[in-house]
Amino acid sequence: MSRSPITGSGDFAIVIMAAGKGTRLKSRRAKVLHEIGGQPLLAHVIKAALQIVPAENVYVIIGHQAEAVRKTVESLGVQFVLQEDQRGTGHAIMCVRDQAQRYKNILVLSGDVPLIRPETIARVRDFHINCNAGMTILTAEPHNPFGYGRVLRAGTGSHRVKAIVEQKALTKSQQKTREINSGIYAFATKPLFAHIDRLRTDNAHHEFYLTDMAALLVKAKATVVALKADDPSEVLGANTLAELSTLDALLRIRKAYALMAAGVTIYRPETCVIDPEVEIGADTILEPFVQILGQTRIGTDCRVRSFTIVRDSQLENNVLVRPHCVIDQSHIAAAAQIGPYSHLRPGSEIGEGAHVGNFVETKKTRLGRGAKANHLTYLGDSDIGAHVNVGAGTITCNYDGVNKHLTVVEEGAFIGSDSTLVAPVRVGKGAYVAAGSTITEDVPEDALALGRSRQTIKSGWARQRRESRAATSAKAKAEK
């Protein structure tokens, strides 16, 4: 999303509140570090802000577990301001005064309101500037507004705000008002900092509340306006783990519906876990109970069947993933088939049209075009050429107790069932390894390698063993 031409980046900054503890979560972690959609709450808010202004214009106010919060999101390039003593939202803005005064306007977001969309942030910014407002309040009308402060407008249809009244202070007639204060604001910095020191702490928590700026600015004849969010869920925060799970579900269903609108078929989307940054091409099908996580990219005309988990991986077009597979940090080329019950560990590269079958595990392995490993196989630290057939029960012994070593199987080779390839070792182009072999030396091109004991047959051995055991048993009974 591009920034509106109404204002340049030097005119606007975004301040994100992220200093609180979140005591009602009953957790030792800072509230903004709890996750939905596979990312911390704060990361979602920052990423939305970064679609509106550059990173140098985003200021995150940190306090509780400040260093942990900083370390978690510092890769996003934003600025940090320390609120050493957490004395309320108004005090947080006092702490960022020196930085914020460089800008004509600031927009204040909450680090624990992760569903806010960039489009909504842009609407607040532009509405604020068009109204030449001293303060703009983002409001919403949830199904149940109980517990929230209500926004009282100057009249029906008016943008102007008369007051914000907390739940406990509402009169009987005011309780009918469903429009709530979201805690997301835009301010013109000049009137904000001209009056912010008038905030008082004569409240139950003895804190400076940013909400009180509305009354101060109205009294000072500044314009205070309200803009209603299109979707009330955008302004939801989480004070309990139950509420956190609700936000996670809302985020994921939003993602699922966006994918379906783009041509992805998702059976039973409420059962699927899809992270927000996942990309999936049209005509791909996701069956119930799949998880598509992290930075995963899936092409067109793929099918991912039930109970599969894909994380930070890339699947090209026409890939089939059968049920109960785990795919992690791997790349699967077009028309490959995976599973069921395959485990692709980090560094796996599956070639075009290749097959990885049931109970096959790969790690840091390249499986060439058209190659097959269909049953009960472990391929670790391996380079498997095109059109190689790896028989059932084959394993690469890649670890000697100290170091990992590479196994190379060249194009067109055939590895018989129950073979053990002890790395470092190379099987040449077109070579055969007989079933049940243990291969410790390189196999030349087009050769046959047998690495097993020669079969010996001892006639009558089984009968003699049974007779011996029977005699021993009879003797023992006689002695009793």
N, C-alpha and C positions, 0 to 999 in steps of 0.2 A: 504494500500500500504506500503510495507516495504522499508526502506532506502537502497540505493545502497551501496554495499561493498566498493565502490571506496574511500569513505571518512567516517570517524567516526563523531559522534556528536560534539566532541571537536574541529573539524577542521572547522566547518561551523555554522554560525548564520544567522538568518533571521531578517531583520529590516523592519518594516512596517511603512510607512509614514501616520500619522493620525492626524496631527496638524492643518490642514487648516480649513478655514471658509466655503468655498463653497458659496460665496456671490451670484452667479448667480442662485442659487436655490430659492432665495427670501424667505428664511426660517430662523427662529430664532434658529433652531437646527443645531448642527454641521453636516457637510456634511456626515461624516462616520457613523452617527447615523440614517440616513434615511434608510428605509428598502426595500429590495426586497426578495421575497420568504419567507416572514414572519420573517426575521432576519435582523439586521443592516448590512450595507455594510461591515463594519470592521469585523464582526463575520465571514462572509463567507471567507474573506482573511485569518484570523487567523486559522480557521479550516483546510484550505488547507495547511497552513504552518505546522500545527501540525502533518500532515501525513508525513512530511519530517524530522523534527527535534523535539526534546523534548521541552516542554514549557519553560524550563529555557534558551533555546537558541533562543527564540523569543522575540524581543524588539520592543515595540510599542511606537513610538514617538508621544506624545500628546502635545497639546498647547491650541487651542481654545476650550472652555468648557471642559478643561482637566479632571476635576473631574467627570463630567457626562459621558465622554467617558470611563474613568477608571472603573467607577461603572458598566457600561453596560457590559463590557467584562472581568472583573477581575476574574470571575468564571472559565475562561478558563486557568488560571494559568500562563499567560505570564508575562513578565517584562515590566515596563513602564519607559520611559525617557521623561522628560519635556523639550520642546522647548518653553521657556517662551516668547521670541520674535520670531515671525514667519518671518524669513528673507530668505526663499527659501529652496529648497530641499538640496542644498549643505550645508547650515547652519544646517539643521536637522541632517545630517551625522556628522557634527562637534560636535553636542550635544551628540552623542552616541559614540564618539571617545574612551572614557575610557573603556566602556564595549566591544566595537567591536574589540579593539586591542588584546583581549585575544584569538581571533580566527585567523586562517590562511586566511579565506575567509568569506565574508558576501554576502548575497543576499538581494537586496532591492526590496520590493513590495510596491504598493500603496494601501492604505486602502479604496480607492473608486473604485477599479477595482475588483469587486466581482466574476467575472466569471472565474478567473484564476484557472486552475486545478492542483492538486498535481502532476500529471504526467508531466505537463509542467514545474513546478518548478524543479522537479527532472532532467528533460532534460537540463535545463539551468545550474544547479549545475554541472552535470557530464560533459557537454560540456566544461564548464569553466575550470574544473580541467584537463580534457584530453588535452586541448589546452595550459595548463600552462599559462593562460591569466592573464593580469593585470586587464582587464575589459571585461565583456561580456554583450552585449546588446541584449535583446529580441526584435525582430522586428516582423512586420506583414505587410500584403498587403491587406488592406481593399479595398472595391469596390471604395470608394471615399476617397483618401488620403488628400484632401485639408484641410489645417489648421494644419497639423502635420509636425513636423520636419522630414526630409528625411535622411536616412542612406545611405551614399555613400561608397561603398566597393572599395577595392584596385584594383579589376579587376573582370571580369566575372567569377563566380564560386568560388571566393576567400572568405574565412571566415573573412579575415582581413578588418577592417574599416579604411577608410581614413579620413572621417569627418562626422559630423552630421550638416545639414544645416536647419535652420528654414524656414518656409514657405515664409516669407517676403524677405529672402535673396537668394532664389533660382534663378538661372539663367534660361533662356528659356529652355536649354537642360536638366537641372537638374529637371525641373518640370515634365518631363516624368518619373522620378523615382517614383515608387509606394510604395517602402519599407519604412515604417515609424518606428520611434523610439517609443517604447511602454512606456518608463519610468520605465521599470523593468530591473534591472542590477544585475550582480554579480561582485564583486571586490576581488582581492587579497589585504588584508588589508595593507601590508607593502608599496607597491607603492601608494595606495590610500592616506594614511595618510602622506606619504612623500611629496605629492604634493597638498593636498587639500587646504592648506593655500594660494595657488597661485590663487585660484578662485577670480574673481573680480565682482563688482556690477555695471559695466558700461553697464547697459541695461535699458530698459524702466521701469522696476519695482524696480530697484536698489536692486536686490536680488542675492544671491549666487545660481547659477544653477548647479545641479549635472551633467547635460548634458555636461557642459563645461569640465568635467574631461576627456572626450574622447580625445579632442584635446591636453590637457596637457599631458596625458599619451602617446599618439602617439609621441609627441615632445620629451618625455623622453625615447623613444625607448622601451616602454613597449608594450606588445602584446594586442591589442584591437580587439575583434572579435564580430561577430553577429550571432545569431541563430534565424531562422524564426519560429514563432508559426504556428502550423498546422491549427488552427482556429482563424481568425482575431477577432472574437467576444470575445475571452478570454481577450483581452487587452483593451476592451472598458471601459471607465469611464463614469460618469454622471455629467454634469455641469448644467443641467436643469431638471425640474420635468418630462418633456416629455422624455428626454433621460433615466431618472430613470425608467419610465414605460416600455421603450424598453428593458432595462436590465432585468426587472422582467419577461417580456414575454419570453425572450430568455432563462432565467434560468428555467422557468417552462416547456417550450416546450422541453428543453434538458432532464428534469426529465421525462416527459411523454414518450418521445421516448426511454429512458433507460428502463422504466417499460414495454413498449410494446415489446422491445427486449427480456425481461425476461419472456414473456408469458402473460402479462396483456392486456386484450382487453379494449381499450379506444375509444369510439365513439366520434368523433369531439374533438380531444385533444386540439385544440386551444381554446375551450370554458371552459376547466377544469382548476381549480386552485389547483395545487398539490405542497406542500412544499418539499424542497430537502431532508429532512430526513425521509420522509414517506417511509414505507415498505409495499409492496403489493404482495401477493402470485400469482402464475400462475393460469390461468383460471378464475380469477376474472374479472368481467365486470364493467366498469364505464360508465354510460350513460352521455350524454351531460350536461354541466352546474353543475357539482358537484364540491365541494371544499373539499379537503382532506388536513388537516393542522397539523402543529406542529409535534409531535412525534407519530403520528398515525401508528398503525400496523394492517393490514388487511390480513386475511388468504387466503386460496385457495378456488376457486369455490364460491365466494361471488358475489352478484350483488348489486351495489349501484345505485339507480335510480336517475333521474334528479332532480336538485335543492336541493339536500341534502348537508348539511355541517357537516363534521366530524372533530373534533379537539381533539388532545391528547388522543385518545381512542384506544381500542383494540377490533377488531372484529375477532372472531375465524372462522374456516372453515364453508362454506355453509350458511352464514348469508345472509338474504335478507333484504335490506333496501329500502322501497318504497319511492315514491317522497316526497319532501318537509319536510324532517326530519332534526332536529338539534340534534347532538350527541356531548356532551362535557365531556371530562374526565370520560369516562364510559367504562365498559367492557361488551361485548356481547358474550355469549357462542355460541358454534356451533349450527347451524340449527335454530337459533332464527329468528323471523320475526318482523320487526319494521316498523311502519307507515301504511298509509301515515300520514303526519302532526303530527308526534310524536316529543316530546321534552325530551331528556334524559339529565338532568342536572348533574353536577359533583357528583360523588359517586354512580352513578347508576350501578347495576350489574344485568344483564339480563341472566337468566339461560338457559341451553341447551333446545332448542325447545320451548322456551317461546314466547308468542306473546304480543307485545305492539302496540296497534292499533291507529286509527285516533283520533287526539286531546287528546292524553294521555300524561301527564307530570309526570316524575319521578325525584326525587331528593334524593340523599343519601338513595337509596332504593335497596334492594335485592329482585328480582323476581325469585322464584325458578323454578326448571326444569319443563317444560310443563305448567307453570302457564299462565293465560291469563288475560289481561286487555285491552279489544278491543275498548272501546269507551269512550270518554269524561270524563276522570278520572284523578284525581290528587293523586299521592302517594308520600308523603314526609316523610322522616325519618321512613321508614317502612321495615319490614322483612316479606316478603310474601312467604309462603312455596310452595313446589312442588304441581303442579296440582290444585292450587287454581283458582277459577273463580271469577273475580272481575267484577261486573255488571256495565252497563253504568251509568255515572253520579256519581259514588262513589268518595268521597274525604276523605282523612285523615286530621283531624284537628290537626296538629302537633305543633302549636305555640299558647301559651296562652297569648301572649303579652309581656312575659319576657323570657321564656325558650322554647326550642324545646323538644318534647317528642316522644317516640317510639310507633309505632303501630305494633303489631305482629299478623299475620294471619297464623295459622299452616296448615300443609299439608292437602290437600283435602277439605278445607273449601269452602263454597259458599257464596259470598257476593252479595245480591240482588241489583238491580238497584236503583240508587238515595239514597244510604245509606251514612250516615255520621258517621265516626269512630273517636270519640273524644279521643285523646291520653292523657296520657298513657292508652292503652287498649290492651287486648289480646283476639283473637277469637280462640277457641280450635280446635284441629284436627277434621275434618269431620263435623264441626258445620255449621249451616245455619243462615244467617242474612236475615230477610224478607225485601223485597223491601220497600224503603221509610223510613227505620228505622234510628233513631239516637241512636248510641250505646255509652254509657258512662261507662258501667261496663263490666268486663271480661265475656266472653261467654264460658261456659264449653264445653268440647269435646262432639261432636255428639248432641249438644243441638240446639234448634231453638230459636233465639232471635227476638222479635218484639219490636221495640221502637218507635211506632207511635200512634197517637190518633185513637180511635175507630171510624169507619165511622158511621155517623148519616144521616138518610134520612128524610126530612120534605116534606111530600106530598103537592103539590099545591103551594109551596113557590114561585116559579118563576112566576106563573100566578098572584098571589097576588101582587108581586112586580111590575109587568108590569102595572096592573090596578091602583095601587097607584100612579105610576109615571104619568100615563095618566091623572088621576084626578087632580093632582097637576099642570100639564101643562095647562089643560083646565081652571082652576081657575085663573091662571096667565093671560091668554089671556083675560078672561072676565073683569078683573080688569083694563086692559088697555083701 
